[in-house]
Amino acid sequence: MICSNINTLYRDPDVFSSRPFPLQKERSINASTLNKMVVQAYQKGIFQLGSPAASSSSSSSSSAPTLKDHEVHIWKVPTERSLEEIAYFSTLLNPEEAERAKNYKLNRDRHPFIVARGILRTLLSYYTGTPPQDILFSYNKNGKPSLTVQSLQFNLSHTKNLALYAFSHTQPIGIDVEDNKHPLRDISELVRSAFSLSEQKQLNELSEDRLTTGFWRCWTRKEAFTKAIGKGFGFPWQNFDVSIGISPKILQIDGDAKEAASWSLNELSLGEDYTASLAIQDHQWVPCLFELDNAAFIQK
């Protein structure tokens, strides 16, 4: 089964859940093509969720992805962009986002935030048919954004030079990606302070050369879940267990194995530089993976 003509890969959901899933590029989406898709979407008032709206007569739209029931669209996007693109994405931000961007003292921190939020607005514009700059967010008490009018669920995570975005119809979803080369000053202290006793025991049994891999697996799996439930670090990380081996799984939540079993936890294989995980409260979901290429968003 192929979700659309331009999705990168599909695998059986059971296989996806049991081992890391390689985001190998079969066909990528050009940034200018996405821009055209967005323009067509909001000019026609297209609402992409489960609709045949992508089947217009234009070549770019005829192969455009449409989000269907039980599908999860995952976008892999490079965030290293030109100054012209960064300036363009800045025009899409609302005042609150612009103020957050200003609070970053260094361009190396400010620019990725601007790009990540600008691309989020671009993708949401495609799915909802709303111009990127007009999209309205509401935030829960832990800071997780949601759309004010539509039920589309989404989540994003970004790290060095890379952002991941996940979209689903109605099921809670969380995604996290981390740079494996990010320096960890005191990994033992991080393990003690962030992970459950069971996870600490598993990690302490690993050899030194496997500890960093185990740490990032555990970290991204836990953060993906807590982002999915909309609590992030507001939910005590010591109160639930995840596996740290190759088969990702939530083992218990506040001692409740049945509640844990309602969640699907998945590892996305992005190569040796990154570790990424996705959590969703749905075992019937179908992954549709897209890679947005590094072409400029600005059309000359």
Secondary structure as UniProt FT lines:
FT   TURN            5..6
FT   HELIX           13..18
FT   STRAND          21..22
FT   HELIX           31..43
FT   TURN            44..45
FT   TURN            49..50
FT   TURN            53..54
FT   HELIX           59..62
FT   TURN            69..70
FT   STRAND          71..78
FT   HELIX           83..90
FT   TURN            91..92
FT   HELIX           95..103
FT   HELIX           107..128
FT   HELIX           132..134
FT   STRAND          137..139
FT   TURN            141..142
FT   STRAND          145..147
FT   STRAND          153..159
FT   TURN            160..161
FT   STRAND          162..168
FT   STRAND          173..179
FT   TURN            180..181
FT   TURN            185..186
FT   HELIX           187..194
FT   HELIX           197..204
FT   HELIX           208..228
FT   TURN            229..230
FT   HELIX           232..234
FT   HELIX           237..239
FT   STRAND          240..242
FT   STRAND          250..253
FT   TURN            254..255
FT   HELIX           257..261
FT   STRAND          264..269
FT   TURN            272..273
FT   STRAND          274..280
FT   STRAND          286..292
//
